Amino acid sequence: MTGSWRRLRSFNGRVQLLLLNQFTIKLSFNLLMPYLAGHLTRGLGYAAWAVGLVLSVRNTSQRGLCLVGGHLADRLGYRQAIVAGCALRTAGFALLGVVCSLPALLAASVLTGFAGALFEPGVRAYLAAEAGDRRAEAFGLFNVAGQVGLLLGPPAGLALVSVNFQAVSIAAAALFAVITLVQARALPARAPVAREPGEGWRPVLRDRRFLAFSVVMTTFYVLSFQLYLALPLVMRQAVGEEQDAGMGQMFALSAIVVIAGQRRVTAWVSRRWSPTRSLTIGLAVAGAAFLPLVIISDPVPVRVGPEELGEILGIAPILLTAVLLALSTMLICPFEMDVIVGLARGRLVATHYGLYATISGLVVTLGGLLTGSLWDFAAGHGIHWLPWTAMTLVGCCGALGLAALERAGRLLPRPPAGEGERRANRGLRER
């Protein structure tokens, strides 16, 4: 952690502020979101379908509108999109604590989601531009900042929810209000990238190289989403009513692994592998993360020694899966923006990332439905290893697909826009 702090201090104030922004976003989000479902059911008396609708609308509006948010960030400027997104998230979180009707809750969820669609592409594009050749290092710290927020948010929310959910909502909104004001005052504006004729979001949608990369990388997001879908299901099998405590241990362990190891992993990988090689191996590790659950496909408390020891041994395969997924995150998160910036030729980076996030969000939604169906089928037929084998195969397919794109030269960074024409003109002058 001390090394990460030193590396943070070596960046300029703009990068430091963007990393503070990421910490605050994750802290506020994880302070509120784990307790929203309980507020909707126990506090407001809504049925499970309504809770699922409110939560899914938030996720779909954020991921589905990231292309719109990225396009606006490139058109209006990164700072403007970041500040506007954080201001909207402030309003959305405040509304979630005070409104009671389902239409109002859905409106607050859409507002909260669209806020993320605005600031997420802007933050990443701004950080990529500011970090320059140190992008991998900056995004490694970006991942650490988010994990620190993830680690601290739930216990802070737990302390506040003992008062009432309104206290949680006010605290989360207040954090966003503070970071909105700080960025409005201290984050310098970057001029929007000058647009060339015909340049906009439509050419990005027609970029086959970028679309192929984005589709292959969705495998990572499908697998990492299992932390919130499949692993809670198997945790309930293992510890029953102690599921919440087990999930808390799992998320804490995952965050601590990233916080302690990200800087070393980024430095080690940067010296030895290309960004695409790191992504390929990261996808393979994400697939391999589910092998412990293939081998021990029906984790139950082990009946040896004290009850606590039996429960620890029973959830050990789940914790190992979470640790390996954390390792895959450390291999992928610092380097994916490097590849995105290269494929985008340094132009319309927010729009490219917005499309990347939108595709991953749509595929994760579909993957969640398929995972749930596969889980029910496997449980009904007593083949508990099936979902985990499928996850392993998804990771292998993603790694093989990315390796194939790399071998075909389809992930090589392109020269900046206009560079090819300038080189040709220089060659003619030299003749």
C-alpha positions as CSV (number, residue, x, y, z in Angstrom):
1,M,0.0,0.0,0.0
2,T,2.9,2.4,0.8
3,G,4.3,1.7,-2.7
4,S,1.0,2.5,-4.3
5,W,0.8,5.8,-2.4
6,R,4.3,6.7,-3.6
7,R,3.3,6.0,-7.2
8,L,0.2,8.1,-6.7
9,R,2.2,11.1,-5.5
10,S,4.4,10.8,-8.7
11,F,1.4,11.7,-10.9
12,N,0.1,15.3,-11.4
13,G,-2.8,16.7,-9.5
14,R,-5.3,16.0,-12.3
15,V,-4.5,12.3,-12.2
16,Q,-4.7,12.3,-8.4
17,L,-8.1,14.0,-8.5
18,L,-9.4,11.5,-11.0
19,L,-8.3,8.6,-8.7
20,L,-9.9,10.3,-5.8
21,N,-13.0,10.6,-7.9
22,Q,-13.0,6.8,-8.5
23,F,-12.5,6.1,-4.8
24,T,-15.5,8.3,-3.9
25,I,-17.7,6.8,-6.6
26,K,-17.1,3.3,-5.5
27,L,-17.4,4.2,-1.8
28,S,-20.7,6.0,-2.3
29,F,-22.1,3.3,-4.6
30,N,-21.2,0.4,-2.2
31,L,-22.4,2.4,0.8
32,L,-25.9,2.5,-0.7
33,M,-26.5,-0.3,-3.3
34,P,-26.1,-3.4,-1.0
35,Y,-28.9,-2.1,1.2
36,L,-31.3,-0.9,-1.5
37,A,-33.0,-4.2,-2.0
38,G,-33.7,-4.6,1.8
39,H,-35.1,-1.0,1.9
40,L,-37.5,-1.8,-1.0
41,T,-38.7,-5.1,0.5
42,R,-38.7,-4.6,4.2
43,G,-39.0,-0.8,4.3
44,L,-41.5,-0.2,1.4
45,G,-43.0,-3.6,1.1
46,Y,-42.4,-4.2,-2.6
47,A,-42.4,-7.7,-4.1
48,A,-39.2,-9.3,-5.4
49,W,-40.2,-8.6,-9.1
50,A,-40.4,-4.9,-8.4
51,V,-37.0,-4.9,-6.6
52,G,-35.5,-6.8,-9.6
53,L,-37.0,-4.2,-11.9
54,V,-35.6,-1.2,-10.0
55,L,-32.1,-2.7,-9.8
56,S,-32.0,-3.9,-13.5
57,V,-33.2,-0.6,-14.8
58,R,-30.3,1.1,-13.0
59,N,-27.8,-1.3,-14.5
60,T,-29.3,-1.3,-18.0
61,S,-29.6,2.5,-18.1
62,Q,-25.9,2.9,-17.1
63,R,-24.4,0.2,-19.4
64,G,-26.8,0.7,-22.2
65,L,-26.4,4.5,-22.4
66,C,-22.5,4.5,-22.0
67,L,-22.2,5.0,-25.8
68,V,-24.4,8.2,-25.5
69,G,-22.4,9.3,-22.4
70,G,-19.1,8.7,-24.2
71,H,-20.2,10.6,-27.3
72,L,-21.3,13.6,-25.2
73,A,-18.0,13.5,-23.3
74,D,-16.1,13.7,-26.7
75,R,-18.4,16.5,-28.0
76,L,-18.7,18.6,-24.8
77,G,-15.4,17.9,-23.0
78,Y,-14.5,15.3,-20.4
79,R,-14.7,17.6,-17.4
80,Q,-18.2,18.7,-18.3
81,A,-19.4,15.1,-18.6
82,I,-17.8,14.1,-15.4
83,V,-19.2,17.0,-13.4
84,A,-22.7,16.6,-14.9
85,G,-22.7,12.9,-14.3
86,C,-21.7,13.3,-10.6
87,A,-24.3,16.0,-10.1
88,L,-27.0,13.7,-11.6
89,R,-25.8,10.8,-9.4
90,T,-26.2,13.1,-6.3
91,A,-29.8,13.8,-7.2
92,G,-30.5,10.1,-8.0
93,F,-29.1,8.8,-4.7
94,A,-31.0,11.4,-2.8
95,L,-34.3,10.5,-4.5
96,L,-33.8,6.8,-3.8
97,G,-34.1,7.6,-0.1
98,V,-37.2,9.8,-0.2
99,V,-39.5,8.6,-2.9
100,C,-41.9,5.6,-2.3
101,S,-43.9,5.0,-5.5
102,L,-42.6,2.6,-8.1
103,P,-42.6,5.1,-11.0
104,A,-40.6,7.5,-8.9
105,L,-38.1,4.8,-7.8
106,L,-37.7,3.8,-11.5
107,A,-37.1,7.4,-12.4
108,A,-34.4,7.7,-9.7
109,S,-32.8,4.5,-10.9
110,V,-32.7,5.7,-14.5
111,L,-31.2,9.0,-13.3
112,T,-28.6,7.1,-11.3
113,G,-27.7,4.9,-14.2
114,F,-27.5,7.7,-16.8
115,A,-25.2,9.6,-14.4
116,G,-22.8,6.7,-14.5
117,A,-23.1,6.5,-18.3
118,L,-22.0,10.2,-18.4
119,F,-19.0,10.2,-15.9
120,E,-17.5,6.7,-16.5
121,P,-16.4,7.2,-20.1
122,G,-15.3,10.8,-19.3
123,V,-13.2,9.8,-16.3
124,R,-11.4,7.0,-18.2
125,A,-10.8,9.0,-21.3
126,Y,-9.5,12.0,-19.2
127,L,-7.2,9.7,-17.2
128,A,-5.9,8.0,-20.3
129,A,-5.0,11.4,-21.9
130,E,-3.4,12.7,-18.7
131,A,-1.4,9.6,-18.0
132,G,0.1,9.3,-21.4
133,D,2.8,6.6,-21.6
134,R,2.0,5.7,-17.9
135,R,-1.5,4.6,-18.7
136,A,-1.1,1.1,-17.4
137,E,0.3,2.3,-14.1
138,A,-2.4,4.9,-13.8
139,F,-5.2,2.4,-14.4
140,G,-3.7,0.0,-12.0
141,L,-4.0,2.7,-9.3
142,F,-7.5,3.4,-10.7
143,N,-8.4,-0.2,-9.9
144,V,-6.8,0.0,-6.4
145,A,-8.8,3.2,-5.7
146,G,-12.0,1.5,-6.7
147,Q,-11.3,-1.6,-4.6
148,V,-10.6,0.6,-1.5
149,G,-14.0,2.2,-1.9
150,L,-15.5,-1.3,-2.4
151,L,-13.9,-2.5,0.8
152,L,-15.0,0.5,3.0
153,G,-18.4,1.2,1.5
154,P,-20.5,-1.8,2.8
155,P,-19.4,-1.5,6.5
156,A,-20.1,2.2,6.4
157,G,-23.5,1.6,4.9
158,L,-24.2,-1.1,7.5
159,A,-23.5,1.4,10.3
160,L,-25.9,3.9,8.7
161,V,-28.7,1.6,7.8
162,S,-29.0,0.7,11.5
163,V,-30.4,4.3,11.8
164,N,-32.6,4.1,8.6
165,F,-32.1,3.9,4.9
166,Q,-32.6,7.7,4.5
167,A,-29.3,8.2,6.4
168,V,-27.6,5.9,3.9
169,S,-29.1,7.8,1.0
170,I,-28.2,11.2,2.4
171,A,-24.6,10.1,3.1
172,A,-24.2,8.6,-0.4
173,A,-25.6,11.7,-2.1
174,A,-23.5,14.0,0.1
175,L,-20.3,12.2,-1.0
176,F,-21.3,12.7,-4.6
177,A,-22.1,16.3,-4.0
178,V,-18.7,16.9,-2.5
179,I,-16.8,15.3,-5.3
180,T,-19.0,17.2,-7.8
181,L,-18.0,20.5,-6.3
182,V,-14.3,19.6,-6.0
183,Q,-14.1,18.6,-9.6
184,A,-16.1,21.6,-10.8
185,R,-13.5,23.8,-9.0
186,A,-10.3,21.9,-9.3
187,L,-10.4,19.7,-12.4
188,P,-9.2,21.7,-15.5
189,A,-11.3,21.5,-18.6
190,R,-9.9,19.7,-21.6
191,A,-11.0,21.1,-24.9
192,P,-13.1,18.6,-26.9
193,V,-11.2,16.8,-29.6
194,A,-11.5,18.7,-32.9
195,R,-13.7,16.6,-35.1
196,E,-12.7,15.6,-38.6
197,P,-15.2,15.4,-41.5
198,G,-17.5,12.4,-41.0
199,E,-16.1,11.7,-37.5
200,G,-18.7,10.7,-34.9
201,W,-20.2,7.7,-33.3
202,R,-21.3,6.0,-36.5
203,P,-17.8,5.3,-37.8
204,V,-17.0,3.8,-34.3
205,L,-20.0,1.4,-34.7
206,R,-18.6,0.4,-38.1
207,D,-15.1,-0.3,-36.8
208,R,-14.8,-4.1,-37.2
209,R,-11.5,-4.4,-35.4
210,F,-12.8,-2.5,-32.4
211,L,-16.1,-4.4,-32.4
212,A,-14.3,-7.8,-32.5
213,F,-12.1,-6.8,-29.6
214,S,-15.1,-5.5,-27.6
215,V,-17.2,-8.7,-28.2
216,V,-14.3,-11.0,-27.1
217,M,-13.6,-9.0,-24.0
218,T,-17.3,-9.4,-22.9
219,T,-16.3,-12.8,-21.7
220,F,-14.3,-11.2,-18.9
221,Y,-17.3,-9.2,-17.7
222,V,-19.6,-12.2,-17.9
223,L,-17.2,-14.1,-15.7
224,S,-16.6,-11.3,-13.2
225,F,-20.3,-10.7,-12.9
226,Q,-20.6,-14.2,-11.3
227,L,-19.3,-12.6,-8.1
228,Y,-22.8,-11.1,-7.8
229,L,-24.8,-13.9,-9.4
230,A,-23.5,-17.5,-9.2
231,L,-21.2,-17.3,-6.3
232,P,-23.9,-16.0,-3.9
233,L,-26.0,-19.0,-4.9
234,V,-23.2,-21.5,-4.1
235,M,-22.4,-19.6,-1.0
236,R,-25.9,-20.2,0.3
237,Q,-25.5,-23.9,-0.4
238,A,-22.3,-23.9,1.7
239,V,-23.3,-21.8,4.7
240,G,-27.1,-21.3,4.6
241,E,-28.2,-18.4,6.7
242,E,-24.6,-17.2,7.1
243,Q,-24.6,-16.3,3.4
244,D,-24.3,-12.5,4.0
245,A,-21.3,-13.0,6.3
246,G,-19.7,-15.4,3.8
247,M,-20.2,-12.9,0.9
248,G,-18.7,-10.1,3.1
249,Q,-15.6,-12.2,3.7
250,M,-15.4,-13.0,0.0
251,F,-15.6,-9.4,-1.2
252,A,-13.2,-8.2,1.5
253,L,-10.7,-10.9,0.5
254,S,-11.0,-10.0,-3.2
255,A,-10.5,-6.3,-2.5
256,I,-7.5,-6.8,-0.2
257,V,-5.8,-9.0,-2.8
258,V,-6.2,-6.3,-5.4
259,I,-5.1,-3.5,-3.0
260,A,-2.0,-5.4,-1.9
261,G,-1.0,-6.9,-5.3
262,Q,-2.1,-4.5,-8.1
263,R,1.1,-2.4,-8.2
264,R,3.4,-5.4,-8.2
265,V,1.4,-7.2,-10.9
266,T,1.2,-4.1,-13.1
267,A,5.0,-3.5,-12.8
268,W,5.9,-7.2,-13.4
269,V,3.5,-7.5,-16.4
270,S,4.6,-4.2,-18.0
271,R,8.2,-5.4,-18.1
272,R,7.5,-8.8,-19.7
273,W,4.3,-8.8,-21.8
274,S,2.4,-6.6,-24.2
275,P,-1.0,-5.2,-23.2
276,T,-2.8,-7.7,-25.4
277,R,-0.8,-10.6,-24.0
278,S,-1.8,-9.5,-20.5
279,L,-5.4,-9.4,-21.5
280,T,-5.2,-12.8,-23.1
281,I,-3.7,-14.4,-20.0
282,G,-6.2,-12.5,-17.8
283,L,-9.1,-14.1,-19.7
284,A,-7.5,-17.5,-19.2
285,V,-7.1,-16.9,-15.5
286,A,-10.7,-15.8,-15.3
287,G,-11.8,-19.0,-16.8
288,A,-9.5,-21.1,-14.6
289,A,-11.0,-19.3,-11.6
290,F,-14.0,-21.6,-11.7
291,L,-12.0,-24.9,-11.8
292,P,-12.0,-25.2,-8.0
293,L,-15.8,-25.3,-8.2
294,V,-15.7,-27.8,-11.0
295,I,-13.6,-30.1,-8.9
296,I,-15.7,-29.6,-5.7
297,S,-19.0,-28.9,-7.4
298,D,-21.3,-29.1,-4.4
299,P,-19.5,-27.2,-1.6
300,V,-21.0,-27.9,1.8
301,P,-19.6,-27.4,5.3
302,V,-16.9,-29.9,6.0
303,R,-17.7,-31.8,9.2
304,V,-14.3,-31.8,10.8
305,G,-13.2,-30.1,14.1
306,P,-15.0,-27.0,15.3
307,E,-18.0,-25.8,13.3
308,E,-16.2,-22.6,12.2
309,L,-13.4,-24.6,10.7
310,G,-15.8,-26.8,8.8
311,E,-17.5,-23.7,7.3
312,I,-14.1,-22.2,6.3
313,L,-13.1,-25.4,4.6
314,G,-16.6,-25.6,3.0
315,I,-16.3,-22.1,1.4
316,A,-12.5,-22.4,0.5
317,P,-13.2,-23.3,-3.2
318,I,-15.5,-20.2,-3.4
319,L,-12.8,-18.0,-1.8
320,L,-10.2,-19.4,-4.2
321,T,-12.4,-18.6,-7.2
322,A,-12.8,-15.0,-5.9
323,V,-9.0,-14.6,-5.5
324,L,-8.4,-15.9,-9.0
325,L,-11.0,-13.6,-10.4
326,A,-9.2,-10.7,-8.5
327,L,-6.0,-11.8,-10.2
328,S,-7.6,-11.7,-13.6
329,T,-8.9,-8.2,-12.8
330,M,-5.3,-7.1,-11.9
331,L,-4.1,-8.5,-15.3
332,I,-6.9,-6.9,-17.4
333,C,-7.9,-3.5,-15.8
334,P,-4.6,-1.7,-16.2
335,F,-4.2,-2.7,-19.9
336,E,-7.6,-2.7,-21.5
337,M,-7.6,1.1,-21.9
338,D,-4.2,0.9,-23.6
339,V,-5.6,-1.3,-26.3
340,I,-8.8,0.8,-26.6
341,V,-6.7,4.0,-27.0
342,G,-4.6,2.3,-29.6
343,L,-7.5,1.0,-31.6
344,A,-9.2,4.4,-31.4
345,R,-6.0,6.1,-32.6
346,G,-6.2,8.4,-29.7
347,R,-9.4,10.0,-31.0
348,L,-13.0,9.8,-29.6
349,V,-11.6,7.7,-26.8
350,A,-14.7,8.3,-24.6
351,T,-17.0,7.2,-27.5
352,H,-15.0,4.1,-28.0
353,Y,-15.0,3.2,-24.3
354,G,-18.8,4.0,-24.2
355,L,-19.4,1.5,-27.0
356,Y,-17.1,-1.0,-25.3
357,A,-19.1,-0.7,-22.0
358,T,-22.5,-0.8,-23.8
359,I,-21.6,-4.0,-25.5
360,S,-20.3,-5.6,-22.3
361,G,-23.4,-4.5,-20.4
362,L,-25.8,-6.0,-22.9
363,V,-23.9,-9.3,-23.1
364,V,-23.7,-9.4,-19.2
365,T,-27.5,-9.1,-19.1
366,L,-27.9,-11.9,-21.5
367,G,-25.2,-13.9,-19.7
368,G,-27.0,-13.5,-16.4
369,L,-30.2,-14.9,-17.9
370,L,-28.4,-17.9,-19.4
371,T,-26.4,-18.5,-16.1
372,G,-29.6,-18.5,-14.1
373,S,-31.3,-21.0,-16.5
374,L,-28.2,-23.2,-16.5
375,W,-28.1,-23.1,-12.7
376,D,-31.7,-24.2,-12.4
377,F,-31.2,-27.0,-15.0
378,A,-28.1,-28.3,-13.3
379,A,-29.7,-28.2,-9.9
380,G,-32.8,-30.0,-11.2
381,H,-30.6,-32.8,-12.7
382,G,-28.0,-33.1,-10.0
383,I,-25.1,-32.0,-12.3
384,H,-23.7,-29.2,-10.1
385,W,-20.4,-29.1,-12.0
386,L,-22.1,-27.9,-15.2
387,P,-22.3,-24.1,-14.6
388,W,-18.7,-24.0,-13.5
389,T,-17.5,-26.0,-16.5
390,A,-19.4,-23.6,-18.7
391,M,-17.7,-20.6,-17.0
392,T,-14.3,-22.2,-17.6
393,L,-15.1,-22.8,-21.2
394,V,-16.2,-19.1,-21.6
395,G,-12.9,-18.0,-20.3
396,C,-11.0,-20.3,-22.6
397,C,-13.0,-19.2,-25.6
398,G,-12.3,-15.5,-24.7
399,A,-8.5,-16.1,-24.4
400,L,-8.4,-18.1,-27.6
401,G,-10.4,-15.4,-29.4
402,L,-8.2,-12.6,-28.2
403,A,-5.0,-14.6,-29.1
404,A,-6.4,-15.1,-32.6
405,L,-7.1,-11.4,-33.0
406,E,-3.5,-10.7,-31.9
407,R,-2.0,-13.2,-34.3
408,A,-4.0,-11.7,-37.1
409,G,-2.6,-8.3,-36.3
410,R,-6.0,-6.9,-35.6
411,L,-5.1,-5.4,-32.2
412,L,-2.0,-3.6,-33.3
413,P,-2.2,0.1,-32.4
414,R,-3.0,2.3,-35.4
415,P,-1.1,5.5,-36.1
416,P,-3.0,8.7,-35.0
417,A,-5.6,9.9,-37.4
418,G,-4.0,11.7,-40.3
419,E,-0.6,10.2,-39.6
420,G,-0.6,7.9,-42.6
421,E,-1.4,10.8,-45.0
422,R,1.4,12.9,-43.4
423,R,3.9,10.1,-43.8
424,A,2.9,9.7,-47.5
425,N,3.3,13.4,-48.1
426,R,6.7,13.4,-46.3
427,G,7.8,10.5,-48.5
428,L,6.8,12.4,-51.7
429,R,8.8,15.5,-50.6
430,E,11.9,13.3,-49.9
431,R,11.7,11.9,-53.5
